[in-house]
Amino acid sequence: MSPKWGGLGVKLIQILLSDRYLLISVKEEKDIMSYPIYLLHLYHEKGVWLIEGFVLQDEKRRIFPVDNLTDVKPYPAKKRVSRKKIVEKLSKQEEEMNLVLELGPQAIAQFKKYHPLKASLSYTNPYQTTAILKTFINVANSEEVTEITNWLLFLGEDIKVREVPKEVLEGLQERLRLFCP
């Protein structure tokens, strides 16, 4: 864990040993925001500890850098949504995936080098040489569209597009025009 969050990290781990329902306070720009969450994952990626949680208020999956935590408490039992309902909501959200790709071995190798936090692979053969990637791209967020456009080009030629938002396709076409005289 990052030495930056010392005692708060210990408190987080102690609570997580008995409970996944948390009330976290997070520094966002100049404000401190509080979120009731159900912790889905706590993981370390690219030198940063991250909490992936299901925010109980807006019923969405969200990722929070642990270094931005200012406080963590157990969430009161009377206000909780059942784990079963959370799983149901998450599965419905996963049905809304708008980017679906088939990846071959070279694209899988590129994926392992770098991939967006919310993207994961489902291997389609026992040798893990082909995979399906499904994720949701928020096309209203231009930064997210630009990032996914860059990443798709990074994956290389060993992909087959099954489904892609038109905004991402337009971004790819614009990028390709840069190479035409």
N, C-alpha and C positions, 0 to 999 in steps of 0.2 A: 504494500500500500504506500501511497505517496506520503513522505514525511510531513508534507504541508498540512495534512488534515488529521494528524496524530490522534488526540483524544476522541474526536468525532468519529474517526474510523473504528476505534475500539467499540464505541457506543453502537455504531451501525452493526458491526459484527455480532455484538451481544444480543441486540434485538432480533437480528435475522436468525439466530440460533433457535429462537422459539416462535417467531412470527414473521410473516411476509407482508402483512398489512402495515404500511408506514405512513406517517405524515412527515413529509420532508420539506424543508425550507431551502430554497435555491437562490443564489445571487444571479440575476439576469440583468445584464447591463448595469443600471444604477439602482434597480429595485430588488427587493427580496420577495419572492413569490412562494406560497405554500401550496403543496399538492398532496392530496390523499392518494396513495398508490398501492397497488398490489405488485410486489417485486417479481418480475419474470426471470431476470438474470442479473448477476453482478459479474462483470468480466473486465479483463485488462486487454486493451488493444492499442498498439502504437504508442506505448508509454503512458497511457491514460486509463484510469479506472472509470468504468461506466456502469450506470444503473439503467437497465431496461425495465420500465414499469408500465403497468396499465393504470392510467389516471382514472380514478373512480368517478370524478365529476363529469368529464367530457367523454368518457368511455373510449379512449384512444391509447394506443401504444406510443410511448415516448422514451427518449434516451436522455439521461442527465449525466454530465460529468461529475464524478464524486468530488473533485476539487472545488466545485461550485456550491457544495452543500454548506449551509450555515447551521442547520439543526436537523435532528432526526428523532422522531418519537414513535411509539406504537400508535396505530390508528384505533380509535374506540370501536369496540366490538359491535355496538348497537347501530353504527352507521355503515357497516360493511356490506358489500355485495358478495354473494357466495362465489366460491372458486368456480363452481359449475357454470354460473351465469357469465363469469369473466371468460372462460374457455369458449362458451357459445358466441359471445360478442366477438372475440378474436377470430374465430373460425369464419364468421360472417364477413368480417373485414378482409380476411385473406381471400375470400371469393371475389373481392373487388380489385384484384390484381390487374394492372393494366399494362405491364411489361412482362412478356413471357418469351424466354429464349431457350434454344437448344444449344448446348456447348459441347464442342469436341475437345480432344486432349490438349491442344495448344491454348484454347480459350480457358480451359480449366486451370492450366498452369498460370495464365495471366490473372485469373480470378484469385488464385491463392496468393499472388504477390500483393494485390490490392483489390478491395471491393467495398462498396458502400456498406455502412453498418447494418442496415436493415435487409440486406440481400443474403440469401443462403441457397445452397445447391441441394438438389435431390438427385442423387446418382441413379442412372437408368440401367446400369449393368453392373455385375459383380466386380469388374476390374476397375471401376471408377474412371472409365475413359470417356463416358458421355454423361451429360447431366441436363436437368431442366432447372432453369432459374425463373422464379416468379417473384415479383415485387410490385409495390404500388409507387407510382411517381405522381407527386402533387404538381400537376401542370400549371396551377395558378402561381407556383413559386418559381420565378424565372431562374434563380440560382440553382435550384434542384434540377431543372431541365438542362441547364448548361453543364452541371456536374455530370449528369447521367450521359449526356452527349459525348463529353470528353472520355468518360469511362467506356462507353460502347466502342469508340475508336481504339482505345487502349486494349480491349479484348482481342482485336485482330479479326482475321477473316474466318476463323473456325467457329462461327456462330450461324444459327438459323433463327430468324425472327418469326415467331408465331403471332405475337401481338405487341404493338407499340403505339403509344399515343401519337396523334398527328403532330403535336407540338415538338416532340422529340425528333420525329422524322424531318420536320421542317428545319430544326437545328442542325441535323446531320447534312441536309442538302445545302444549307448556307455554308457550313464548314467546307464541304467539297468544292463549292464555288470559289473558295480562296485559292484553290490550286489550278483553276482554269484561267487562261490569259484573257 
